[in-house]
Amino acid sequence: MKTVVFILISLISFTVSAQISIKKQDSIVAEEPVKVPQIVVKVPFGERVTFGDVEIELTKVIDSRCPKNTTCVWAGEVVVEASIFKDGKPIETRKVNLNSPAKTLFNSSAQELMGHSVSPYPDVSQPKIKQEDYVLNVVWSLF
């Protein structure tokens, strides 16, 4: 009889604790903020890529990153220069250091374009990268 009572009490306490944890999980999920959708778009050097009514053209890359398979005192950085066009007309040229926190290329109430990275990455076994071989990865956030 003691065994039956023990099993019943165990089952009841397990059921109650399982329901409490489910309720806690539901409330956590409900409190998470809605995230802004983001898309990563490749912008090849010298080509205009359209983001709604805005276009971006990568015009210059200054790459001082430490090449793969080497040891450097300084990791280096990469700075990109991009021309911004709106409705086909140039509005500004932005110079952005991709190692800094401020990487915004364009910002409006409807969208934000931020520089994310540049490829290819320098490699000591490869020849120097030509400007026309670079590709800028842009994070496109829609509001």
C-alpha positions in Angstrom: 0.0 0.0 0.0 2.8 2.4 0.8 4.3 1.7 -2.6 1.1 2.6 -4.4 0.7 5.8 -2.4 4.3 6.8 -3.1 3.9 6.2 -6.8 0.7 8.2 -6.9 2.3 11.1 -5.0 5.3 11.0 -7.4 3.1 11.0 -10.5 1.0 14.0 -9.2 4.1 16.0 -8.3 5.8 15.2 -11.6 2.7 16.3 -13.5 2.4 19.6 -11.6 6.1 20.4 -12.1 5.9 19.6 -15.8 2.9 22.0 -16.2 4.7 24.8 -14.4 7.8 24.5 -16.6 5.6 24.5 -19.7 3.9 27.7 -18.6 7.3 29.3 -17.8 8.6 28.4 -21.3 5.4 29.8 -23.0 5.8 33.1 -21.2 9.5 33.4 -22.2 8.6 32.8 -25.9 5.8 35.4 -25.8 8.2 38.1 -24.4 10.8 37.8 -27.2 10.9 40.9 -29.4 10.2 40.5 -33.1 13.5 40.6 -35.1 13.9 42.7 -38.2 14.4 40.5 -41.3 18.0 40.7 -42.7 19.3 39.5 -46.0 23.0 39.4 -47.0 23.6 40.5 -50.6 26.9 40.3 -52.5 28.0 43.5 -54.3 30.7 42.8 -56.8 33.3 45.5 -57.4 32.2 48.0 -60.0 28.6 46.7 -60.3 25.5 48.4 -59.1 23.2 46.3 -56.9 19.7 47.5 -56.2 18.1 47.5 -52.8 14.5 48.9 -53.3 15.0 52.4 -54.6 18.6 52.5 -53.6 21.7 51.2 -55.5 25.2 50.6 -54.2 28.4 50.3 -56.2 31.7 49.2 -54.7 34.3 51.7 -56.0 37.4 51.1 -53.8 38.8 48.6 -51.3 41.8 49.3 -49.1 42.8 45.9 -47.6 45.5 45.7 -45.0 44.3 42.5 -43.3 46.9 40.0 -42.2 47.1 37.2 -44.8 46.2 33.6 -44.0 49.1 31.3 -43.0 51.1 34.2 -41.6 51.8 35.7 -38.2 51.2 39.4 -37.8 51.6 41.9 -35.0 48.4 43.7 -36.2 45.3 42.0 -37.6 44.8 44.8 -40.1 41.6 46.2 -41.4 39.6 46.6 -44.6 38.0 49.9 -45.7 35.5 50.1 -48.5 34.3 53.0 -50.5 30.9 52.8 -52.1 28.8 55.1 -54.2 25.1 55.3 -53.2 22.4 56.1 -55.8 18.8 56.8 -55.2 16.4 56.6 -58.2 19.4 56.4 -60.5 21.0 59.6 -59.2 24.2 59.7 -57.1 23.5 60.9 -53.6 26.8 60.3 -51.8 30.0 58.3 -51.5 30.5 56.5 -48.2 33.9 55.2 -46.8 33.3 52.5 -44.2 35.9 50.7 -42.0 34.5 47.1 -41.7 36.4 46.6 -38.5 34.6 49.4 -36.7 31.1 49.2 -35.2 29.8 52.0 -37.5 29.3 50.2 -40.8 26.2 51.9 -42.2 26.2 52.6 -45.9 22.6 53.8 -46.1 19.8 54.3 -43.6 16.2 55.3 -44.1 12.8 54.7 -42.3 12.2 51.7 -44.6 15.6 50.0 -44.7 19.3 49.9 -43.6 22.3 48.8 -45.5 25.4 47.9 -43.6 28.8 46.6 -44.8 29.4 43.2 -43.3 32.6 41.7 -44.9 34.8 41.6 -48.0 36.0 38.6 -49.9 38.3 37.1 -50.9 40.5 37.1 -47.8 44.2 37.7 -48.4 46.4 34.6 -48.6 50.2 34.7 -48.6 50.3 31.9 -51.2 48.1 33.8 -53.6 49.0 36.9 -55.7 47.9 40.3 -54.6 44.1 40.7 -54.9 43.0 43.0 -57.7 40.3 45.6 -57.0 37.9 44.0 -59.5 38.1 40.7 -57.7 36.6 42.0 -54.4 33.0 41.4 -53.4 31.3 43.4 -50.6 28.7 41.5 -48.4 26.0 43.9 -47.4 23.4 43.2 -44.7 20.0 44.5 -45.9 17.5 45.1 -43.0 13.9 45.9 -43.9 11.7 47.7 -41.3 
